[in-house]
Amino acid sequence: MNMMIKRFKTVLKDYFKEVIYGGIDGIVTTFAVVSGFAGASLSGNEATQFSFVVVLLFGLANLFADAASMGLGNFLSVRSEKDLYLVQRKSELANIKTNAAEETETTLSILKGKGFSEEDSVVLAGIYKHNEQYWLDFMMQHKQEMSDPRSENEVYTGLATFFSFLVFGAIPLLPFIVQSDGDAATTFFYSSVGTFAALIMLGVLKWRVIGDRLRSSLIEVVLVGGTAAVLAYFVGTFFAG
């Protein structure tokens, strides 16, 4: 059991960025749909009032479509980043092989810019020349200023974004399932509370993974996500009203 928990924490840490990004986007996107419904239902205009079934159908369709879009977008983004890195790495390797003197001068310049003395820079550059792959890694990071994305799995990255968006994005819709016979104002209130609770959950998750102070993690996530949710509410009610 402990091994499973540790494994889960490791996986969560590896894809933490996608979980937070997908979670907040899912909450805000779905809350915008709910806000539009609330604005229409509370406007008093019978022509713009919708049933709970319509909200659920539209909300769920939007939820799955946006989750798939974000997941696939993240997949393509990581894949493209890896392709670009490999092309640049191949070009840099060719430079090292054909223009070693020029690349050595560039290496010396970088090392001195990092605070090494002339003597130490020459020694380090000489050591790098004996390990071509390490030298290549150094040049990719400090000359090309590109981080190595080869360890990232674009499939898992896309899935992490997809499921995070889906799970957290479903929370604002839950009151429309449970309160299927309730009034719009009450249901929207519960949806707002659920949205706030979902943001708190993300804040706690951030605290557990990073190990930062709980208060700062909660304030950061709730403040950023809450601001986006409030904007979504006003945009939704503006167009619905």
Legacy VTK file of the C-alpha trace (Angstrom):
# vtk DataFile Version 3.0
C-alpha trace
ASCII
DATASET POLYDATA
POINTS 241 float
0.000 0.000 0.000
2.816 2.391 0.937
4.581 1.579 -2.328
1.443 2.475 -4.272
1.119 5.797 -2.419
4.764 6.632 -3.097
4.351 5.710 -6.746
1.251 7.889 -7.006
3.095 10.849 -5.457
5.982 10.373 -7.883
3.658 10.296 -10.896
1.741 13.293 -9.570
4.974 15.237 -9.142
6.125 14.354 -12.668
2.892 15.684 -14.190
2.100 18.309 -11.577
2.167 21.197 -14.068
-0.428 19.496 -16.273
-2.663 18.676 -13.287
-2.715 22.279 -12.041
-3.070 23.775 -15.515
-5.791 21.360 -16.626
-7.590 21.560 -13.275
-7.868 25.338 -13.135
-8.821 25.587 -16.798
-11.459 22.884 -16.363
-12.991 24.600 -13.325
-13.092 28.033 -14.953
-14.330 26.821 -18.346
-17.211 24.825 -16.875
-18.077 27.585 -14.416
-18.400 29.963 -17.384
-21.097 27.689 -18.834
-22.881 27.544 -15.479
-22.619 31.323 -15.142
-24.210 31.810 -18.527
-27.098 29.601 -17.479
-27.467 31.459 -14.186
-27.508 34.807 -15.940
-30.152 33.638 -18.369
-32.332 32.015 -15.717
-32.149 34.936 -13.325
-32.680 37.569 -16.004
-36.463 37.127 -15.993
-36.483 36.864 -19.766
-38.422 33.690 -20.579
-36.915 33.544 -24.070
-33.437 33.025 -22.599
-34.272 30.622 -19.804
-33.010 27.051 -20.091
-33.761 23.791 -18.375
-31.274 21.934 -16.189
-31.094 19.207 -18.856
-29.908 21.719 -21.435
-27.249 22.997 -19.049
-26.043 19.476 -18.331
-25.943 18.502 -21.994
-24.172 21.680 -23.031
-21.889 21.632 -19.979
-20.868 17.989 -20.410
-20.339 18.407 -24.154
-18.193 21.461 -23.489
-16.347 19.634 -20.700
-15.365 16.622 -22.809
-14.612 18.657 -25.926
-12.369 21.127 -24.104
-10.658 18.362 -22.119
-9.873 16.499 -25.351
-8.717 19.721 -26.991
-6.386 20.575 -24.137
-5.049 17.045 -23.854
-4.329 16.781 -27.574
-2.925 20.305 -27.611
-0.526 19.426 -24.815
0.421 16.218 -26.630
1.254 18.130 -29.832
3.062 20.854 -27.887
5.427 18.402 -26.181
5.923 16.439 -29.410
6.769 19.635 -31.320
9.140 20.783 -28.577
10.978 17.450 -28.740
11.195 17.571 -32.545
12.594 21.108 -32.443
15.107 20.146 -29.762
16.341 17.154 -31.765
16.783 19.259 -34.903
18.740 21.906 -32.988
20.782 19.228 -31.231
21.733 17.635 -34.543
22.795 21.029 -35.899
24.830 21.799 -32.773
26.552 18.420 -32.964
27.545 19.172 -36.557
29.035 22.488 -35.402
31.058 20.750 -32.699
32.437 18.254 -35.203
33.240 20.724 -38.001
33.922 23.967 -36.099
35.522 22.751 -32.878
37.729 25.836 -32.468
34.808 28.233 -32.819
32.654 26.164 -30.446
35.507 26.123 -27.938
35.682 29.912 -28.014
31.932 30.066 -27.464
32.276 27.645 -24.539
35.017 29.790 -23.008
32.851 32.886 -23.367
29.901 31.143 -21.681
32.022 29.860 -18.794
33.585 33.267 -18.164
30.110 34.763 -18.257
29.152 32.293 -15.508
31.941 33.654 -13.289
34.831 31.293 -14.032
38.315 32.719 -14.443
40.180 32.545 -17.759
42.340 29.712 -16.476
39.463 27.661 -15.097
37.420 28.236 -18.262
40.246 26.846 -20.405
40.550 23.793 -18.159
36.803 23.113 -18.181
36.502 23.608 -21.942
39.349 21.137 -22.413
37.563 18.585 -20.239
34.303 19.055 -22.150
36.079 18.325 -25.445
36.880 14.822 -24.151
33.173 14.085 -23.612
31.306 15.028 -26.759
27.810 14.256 -25.485
28.296 16.226 -22.286
29.737 19.117 -24.285
26.730 18.924 -26.578
24.370 18.967 -23.575
26.221 22.007 -22.229
25.951 23.885 -25.515
22.260 23.062 -25.916
21.509 24.404 -22.458
23.768 27.457 -22.375
24.295 28.421 -26.023
20.933 27.457 -27.531
19.179 28.052 -24.178
16.973 25.004 -24.665
16.012 22.580 -21.898
16.055 18.883 -22.740
12.460 17.632 -23.218
13.399 14.090 -24.294
12.472 12.579 -20.939
8.911 13.924 -21.216
6.246 11.488 -22.375
3.808 13.370 -24.588
1.142 10.652 -24.249
1.131 10.744 -20.444
1.373 14.536 -20.478
-1.714 14.783 -22.685
-3.618 12.250 -20.575
-2.719 14.071 -17.343
-4.100 17.311 -18.757
-7.216 15.579 -20.109
-8.172 13.799 -16.883
-7.312 16.764 -14.657
-9.537 19.010 -16.780
-12.297 16.388 -16.709
-12.236 15.653 -12.973
-12.005 19.217 -11.673
-14.132 20.656 -14.471
-17.005 18.339 -13.556
-17.315 19.797 -10.041
-19.256 22.969 -11.010
-21.753 20.747 -12.863
-22.458 18.388 -9.957
-25.200 20.568 -8.371
-27.163 20.421 -11.647
-27.187 16.636 -11.352
-28.015 16.467 -7.632
-30.423 19.449 -7.613
-32.251 18.525 -10.799
-35.560 19.834 -9.377
-34.169 22.892 -7.596
-34.367 26.519 -8.564
-31.649 28.213 -10.586
-30.442 30.575 -7.837
-29.947 27.775 -5.282
-28.245 25.481 -7.774
-25.922 28.229 -8.943
-25.014 28.974 -5.318
-24.038 25.327 -4.773
-22.102 25.370 -8.031
-20.181 28.462 -6.882
-19.387 26.774 -3.564
-18.228 23.673 -5.454
-16.010 25.818 -7.666
-14.415 27.417 -4.619
-13.962 23.978 -3.016
-12.316 22.639 -6.185
-9.818 25.517 -6.141
-9.040 24.761 -2.498
-8.453 21.119 -3.443
-5.950 22.215 -6.087
-4.249 24.467 -3.539
-3.940 21.600 -1.054
-2.644 19.361 -3.841
-0.003 21.953 -4.713
1.009 22.148 -1.059
1.294 18.350 -0.732
3.412 17.980 -3.873
5.705 20.982 -3.514
5.900 21.007 0.277
5.461 24.766 0.442
3.469 26.540 3.136
-0.204 25.592 3.005
-1.419 29.164 3.350
0.622 30.504 0.428
-0.376 27.566 -1.793
-4.071 28.076 -1.054
-3.950 31.840 -1.535
-2.079 31.552 -4.828
-4.339 28.946 -6.433
-7.620 30.327 -5.057
-6.707 33.906 -5.944
-5.666 33.108 -9.521
-8.458 30.613 -10.144
-11.030 32.728 -8.329
-10.164 35.801 -10.397
-10.585 33.790 -13.588
-13.875 32.339 -12.302
-15.256 35.800 -11.459
-14.314 37.044 -14.931
-15.990 33.964 -16.424
-19.121 34.728 -14.405
-19.383 38.307 -15.637
-18.675 37.311 -19.240
-21.224 34.499 -19.035
-23.956 36.637 -17.506
-23.246 39.506 -19.926
-23.812 37.382 -23.014
-26.699 35.432 -21.502
-28.509 38.462 -20.217
LINES 1 242
241 0 1 2 3 4 5 6 7 8 9 10 11 12 13 14 15 16 17 18 19 20 21 22 23 24 25 26 27 28 29 30 31 32 33 34 35 36 37 38 39 40 41 42 43 44 45 46 47 48 49 50 51 52 53 54 55 56 57 58 59 60 61 62 63 64 65 66 67 68 69 70 71 72 73 74 75 76 77 78 79 80 81 82 83 84 85 86 87 88 89 90 91 92 93 94 95 96 97 98 99 100 101 102 103 104 105 106 107 108 109 110 111 112 113 114 115 116 117 118 119 120 121 122 123 124 125 126 127 128 129 130 131 132 133 134 135 136 137 138 139 140 141 142 143 144 145 146 147 148 149 150 151 152 153 154 155 156 157 158 159 160 161 162 163 164 165 166 167 168 169 170 171 172 173 174 175 176 177 178 179 180 181 182 183 184 185 186 187 188 189 190 191 192 193 194 195 196 197 198 199 200 201 202 203 204 205 206 207 208 209 210 211 212 213 214 215 216 217 218 219 220 221 222 223 224 225 226 227 228 229 230 231 232 233 234 235 236 237 238 239 240
